[in-house]
Amino acid sequence: MKTSFSWLRRWEALLAIILVIVLIRNVQLSPFFLQADNLLNLFEVSIEKIIVAMIMTFVIINGEIDLSVASIMGMCGCLFSYLLLQGWQEFPAIIASLLLGVVAGAVNGFFTAYVGLPSLVVTLAGLISYRGIALLMIEDRSVKNIPQHFIDLATQPTIGPISLTLAVFIVFFIIAFVVLHFTAFGRHVFIIGNNKDAARFSGVDVKRVKMTLFVVSGFVSALAGLFYAWRLGAVRSDLAQGFELDIITMVLLGGVSIFGGSGTFVGVGLSILIVLSLRNGMSLDGVTGNTQSAVIGVLLILSVLIPNLLQEANRFFKQRGSAVQSGS
């Protein structure tokens, strides 16, 4: 017999409860936490990560992973600054930086979708290689040649009370939500993640879907890298280094299966709010950046472990219930 508490089995419901707990704790730490300025700042200090988390959701549901996203961000941000140093005009430098991201994504997609190499290996190689390209361009120096109007675009309200980057995230989230849950392409992403051989036999172009996802991942990462460089007003070869940890954590904590085939943008949205609020709360509590990263790492482990434990528990209780019914 179903109980009135069956809704608690949903991962999104558990995330909502965790979010409420984190918010209550943050309010206790600072009465200014719920002010509009702080809430906007909460998003804007990590906006580049959550933009990339949108496409990472597609990639992981599809049964793949992209570890190179942060390195593509750094490489493309550094290319923009490097081209300005070489005398390029701003618009061509932006286009070249975005195209480099597309090329990097296409390389990842080609070796994963068409050569058949594991995306974990391919994108790990990309993580190292693309970071090396950034180092070749900028070396170990900090370059502060970002024009002020780009800094203003990334940090100042430009569309009503919000910045351009936050507006881009809102648009991306709506588009991604609709595409994943209400289009044929989104259904193909889920089908391939569940069983790519069955998807192939049912007429889905598996290689094309995977290639498309990695190309879009490269483009979105490049765009996020530009936004990050503009927000900082400077670039280094280690720009966005380590961001992949937060990005993947946001996706997996949102209930997206690491094995592919399941997940929702509602869960990812709640997870984003939890991670951002948790980091903000730890900052308010004086927790250092290294400790924050360790906490996020633990969250990453738990986000993989707990859903599997709950799934096993659910299977156990179903089998037990069937045994009781058959015994009666």
N, C-alpha and C positions, 0 to 999 in steps of 0.2 A: 504494500500500500504506500502511495506517495505521501510525503509529509509536506506541510506548509513551508518547510525550510529547504526544499529542494533547490531553490534559487541560489543557495549558498554554494552549491557545487560548481557554479559557473566561476571561471577564473576572473572574469571582469568584476564580479561582485566582491571577490576577495581583494582585488586591487583597489576598488572603491573604498573599502574599509581601511586598508593600509594608508591610502591617501588622506582620509579623514584624520587618522591618528597622527600622521606626519604634520598635517596642517595645524592641528591642535597644539602639537609640541612646538612648532615654529611660532605660533601666536604667543605661547608662554615665554619663549625666548625673547621676542620683540613685539611690542604692541603695534609697531609700524609695518609688520609683515604683510598685512592685508590691504595696505594702502595701494592705490592704483599705480603710483610711480614704481613701487617696489615690485609689484606683480609684473609690470611691463619689463622692468629690468631683469626679472627672473628669467624671462624668455630670451631677452636680447643678449645676455652674456653667454648663452649656449645655443643661439639660434642656428648657427651653422651645423652643429651636431644634429639637431632635430630635423633640419631640412634633409640631411643625408639619411637619417633614420627612415624617412618615408620610402625611399627607393630600396634601402636595405631590407625592409619588410617584404617587398616583392621578391627579392633575390633569395631570401631564406625560405619563404613559403614555397618557392620553386625548387627547393632542395639543394641550393647552392649557398655559397658565402663569398663575400668580397672583403678581404682583409686589407686591400690596397687603397680604400677610400680616403683615409687620412693622408697617405703619401701623395695621392693625386691632388688633394686639396693643397698641400704644401708646394708641390711641383708647379701647379698652375698659378698659384698666388705669387710664387717666386718668378715665374716667367713674365707675368705682367710687369713687375717691378724691373726685371732685367731688360725687357724691351723698351721701357721708358728711358732707362739709362743709355740704351743704344740709339735714342733719338726718335723712336716710333711715336706716332700719334696715339692718343688714348683709345679711340674706338678700334683701330686695327689691333692694338695690343690686347684688348678685351676679347675680340673674335679669335685671335691666335691662341689665347689661353684656354678658351672654351673648346676650340678644336683639338688642342693637345689632350684635354680630358676625354674627348670623344675617341681619339686615337688610342689612348691608354685603355679605355673601356673596351674598344674593339679588339685589342690585343688579348685582353683577358677573355673576352667572349669567344674569340677564334680558337684559342687553345683549349677552352673548356667545352664549347659546343661542337666544334668540328674536328678537333684533334682527339678529344675525349679524355683529356687529362683532368684530374680532380681540381675543382675550383679552389680548394684549400691550398694546394701546392702552387697553382698558377698565380693566385693573388698574393700569396706569401712572397713569391719571387717578385711580383709587382711592388709589394710594400718596400722591399729592399731597393729595387732598381729605380723606381720613381723618386724615392728619397735621395738616391745617389745623383740623379739628374738635377734635383734642386740644389744639392751641394756643389755640383759643378758650376752652376750659374751664379750662385750667391756666395759660395765658400762659407767661411765661418763668421762673416760680418753681418751686421744689422743694417739694412738699407731703408732709409726713411725718405722715400721720394714719392709717396702716395699723395696725389693732389688733394687739397683740402675739400673740394666739392664732393669727392668720393667718400672721404671720411664723414662728411655731413650726411650723405645719403645713407650710410650704414649706422649712424649713431643718433641722428636727429630726427624728430617727427617730420615726415614728408608727406604722408597720406593720412590726414586727420591727426590723431594723437600718436600714431605709430610710425616706426621707421619703415623704409623700403624693404629691408630684410624680413621683418616680421610680417609685412603684407604678403611677401612672396611665400613665406611658410604657410600662411592661412590659405592662400590660393592652392598651393601644392597639396595641402592636406585634403582639401575638398575634392580636387581632381583625382588624387590617389585613392581616396575612399570610394568614389564613384566607379573608377576604372576597375579596382580590385573586386568589388562586391556586386557590381551591376552591369558588367560588360562581358563579352565572349572572351576577350583577352584575359581578363581576371580569372574566369573559369578555367582557362587553359593553364594559367599559372598554378592553380590549385591542383588540377588533374595531373600535371607533370610532377609536381611535388609529391603526390600520393604514389604514383606509379608511372614512370616515364615510358616504359615499354607498352603498357596498356594505352597510354595517351597516343603513342606513335601508331599503334594498330587501329585506334579509333579515328585517325586522320589528322591529328594535331601535329603541326610542324614544330617539333620539339627544338630542333637546332635554331630555328628562326626566333622562337620565343626567348630562348636563353641568350642568344646574341643580342636581341633587342634590350633585354634587361641589363646586360653588362655595359652596353653602349650608353644607355640612359644613366646608369650608375656613374659612369665616367663623366658625363656631362653635368649631372647634378653635383658631383663632388667638385668639379672645376668651378662651377658657379659659387658653391659654398666657400671654396678656397679664396675666390676673389672677394667675397663679402667679408671673410675673416681678415684678409690683408687690409681691406679698406677700414674695417672697424679698429684695427690696431694702429693703422697709419704707418706701418713698417713691416718688413718681412725678414725672416731668417730661414736658413735651410731646414731647421727643425719646426717650421710652421705647422701647427695642427698635429704634431707628433703625439701619439697615444690616444687620439680622439676615437679610434676604432673601438676601444674598450667601452666607452660610454655609449656609442652608437649601437653596438651589438647588444649591450645590456638592455637598452631601452626596448629593443625589438623582442628579445627573448623573454624579458620580464613581462612584456605585454601579452604573453601567451602564445607567441608564434613558436611552433615546434622547430627545434634545431634540425630535425630530420625531414622537414618540409611537409607540405600538404594541409596545414591548418594554421589558423590565426585570424585575428580581426583588427581593423584599424581602431575600433573602440578600445580594445585592450592596449594597443600601442599608445594611443592618446593618453590613457590613464597612466601608463608606465612612464611616459615622458614627464607628466606632471609630478609623479612620485620622485623620479631621479632629480629633476630640477629643484623641487622643494627640499629634498633631502640634502643636496649639496648646499643650498642656500641656508638651511638650518644648521648644518655643520659649520658653515662659515660664521654664522651668528654666534655659534657656541665656541668659536676660536679653534676649531679643528683644522690642522694643517692640510695642505694640498695632497701630500703623500698619503696621509691617513685617509683622506676622502677617496683617493684612488683605490686604496685597499678595501674600503667599504663597498665601493662599486664592484670591485672584483669578486667579493663575497656574494653580492647580489647576483652577479652573472652566474656563479656556480649554483646558487639556490634557484635561479630562474629556470635552469635546466633540470635540476634534481627534483624539486617539489612537484611540478606537473607529472613527472613520471611516477613518483610515489603515490600521488592522488589517483592516477590512472590505475595503478596496480591495486590500490585499496578499493576503488570502485569495482574492479573486476572481481576481487575477492568477495565483496559483499553481494554482488550479483550471483556468483556461483553458490554462495552460502544460502541466499534466498531461494534459488532454484532447487537446492538440495532439500531445504525445509519443505517446500511445496510438494516435491516428489515423495518425501517421506510421509507427509500427511495424507 
